[in-house]
Amino acid sequence: MLVTCSQMVSKKNKSNPRKIHLAKDVLFILVLSFLVLVTTGKLGAQTNDDCLTCHSDSTLTMTKNKKTISLYVDSGVLAQSAHAKVQCIACHTGFDINNIPHKKNIQPIDCQSCHKGIALKHPFHPQMLNANTVSGGPDVNCVGCHGTHDVISPKVPGSKFNNSNIVEACGSCHKSEKAQFLTSAHANGLREGVKGSPNCFTCHKNQITSITIKDTAVVKLAQEKLCLSCHLDNPQIKARTSPSAGFIASYENSIHGKLLSEGNGKVANCVNCHTAHKMKPASDPTSTVNKMNIPNTCGQCHKEIAAKYKESVHGVAVLKEGHLDAPVCTDCHGEHNIMKPTNPKAPTSYANLSQQICSKCHSSMGLSAKYGLNPNRWSTFNNSYHGLALQGGATTVANCASCHGVHDILPPNDPRSSVYKGNLAKTCGKCHPGANEKFAIGKIHSSTTDKKSDPILYWIASLYIIMIISIIGAMFLHNILDFIKKARIKKLKMRGMMIEEHHDHSLYLRMNVSERIQHILFALSFITLVITGFMLQYPDSWWVSHIRALSENAFEYRSNLHRIAAVILIAVSLYHIYYISFTERGKQLIKDLFPKRKDFYDAIGVAKFNLGLSKVKPKLDRFSYVEKAEYWALIWGTIIMSVTGIIMWFDNTFIGLFTKLGWDIARTIHFYEAWLATLAIIVWHFYFVIFNPEIYPMNTSWITGHLTEEEMIEEHPAELEKIKKQDADTPTLNNNNIKGI
């Protein structure tokens, strides 16, 4: 409310002669000025000087709502302001200057009369847009920030809203935000003069708050876009980004980024994790993304998971004991590149969890030594059936989390732990229906190399290794000597230095149809078992990788093929028992295959012949020590592999009967027996039927069923003599030239 100069002479002032005299002088000047303006006709062209005639008086006041308000205008301040050349009446409008007081209710100043759309340029103060006048509301308006007659351009160094002072200016109202910001990495950058460091206006000139945008997802997307505009799109800032710009960009492809882009406003963006104003590097102990604070940061959204984690062995190690080597959320899930666990590429996916997450710590010799952990935990799991199957791509076997839990992992001596001895039957029972207490008898992480922890498995493996080396080594030495001798004889015959005998073209029965079918089925099933079995044991080997490349379900097919081949092999073996028990030829076959004293002398005689200690090679019968050793080794191996294979196949039943240790014994024997059988076939059998110089490239009797007379003389001369004597004693009317038993 305006007042006249005469009204300034209040009763209170009447007692002060000096003030009364000053008021009369002012009244005289105003009246005189008014008369001059009226007589000259210049009332409508009032200048700033005209206004300052009264308003330059520092004592000029008014009373409004029982408050005394100064009407003083400092001409010096006005002259330095951005509005120095603007006439007073350009802003103060809506009244007749000839009236004193000017008007009872003065119209508020409308800054938009010059500054068009100014409210839209101040999105950080949306109250201005929502107020009745564009100058703002009672809490936020142009005057509140920029002042009245002392408005100075932000471009002027040292001005209130110059970049160097804007934090202080905004902080005059936003005190808590200012306090947070001043401790942030952004504020440190400003203080150090780092180019590109943001201040309040850098961010808030964009619509990034829920005050201006009601859709939470849209707000978060705007915040994400703003952060990336510096940390990814600004070359200067991008060059300073650690560890890399790609690390920042990976957020967009993370589960958080994808869900946010789909309109889910509940997921985390940059601000949720790094905060709005106090973002700090992870190395700062007070940073929300410092390792010690990560569980609480993630726990803002994942409350139940965070509560479980804090009680886990990992959570206690980090939060209560301060062991920063123990994992927090980001060590397992990642930081910006967090993927959904169902994503096959995620490190926390079922197939990758053990290899990519757990192994990093539990295979570390340094961490094992530092914290007294068992350094073999990872290797023993990785070499177990579960670990090998996972490496091969199986998705139905247990990984680390299947037994130990995910976020609620507890020490094995904690009764609440899923791997506590008293809880193992229940834990194993999740995959093995009917699991009983015998599942807990034996080491869960068993090892064939730890004599102290698993002595039984250690000695079984050690004895098998000794046996493999000695048996296969002896076979190899025998065959090398045999190869050299036969190759030398063949070379001498080719050079004419040794007379080559010529034989007739008679054929001699070696295998009848039944025997050939048995041989083919047994050979095919054996080879299939070897390939599919070692695929499981060596899932990352080069030859397995080629097979796996054929199909993503290669390991599922492997498992089925292995079992089908096992059934065929066992079926052929059972038929063979019938064959040698109930057929005349079968009975003769097993009779001829029984070891005899002559076989021992034949072996010595052949060794002497090959070493050049004897000029005469022993005459070998239908089945020499070579075939007999192979046959009975095959019988032994088939029994061992069948029994242990069945135990492994029906694991639920046999672990319940023989304990976990019993199953591990069967698995250990099965593995080493497989190696012994495979190497024996390659070194012993393949040599005599393929690489033997006398029959190379192959003994075809397994296809045709017969041998030539030359082959009989070289390999089975004693049998040939029997056949010829039998033929001489018993003439036959058979016109074909196939002879034999």
Disulfide bonds with the S-S distance in Angstrom:
none
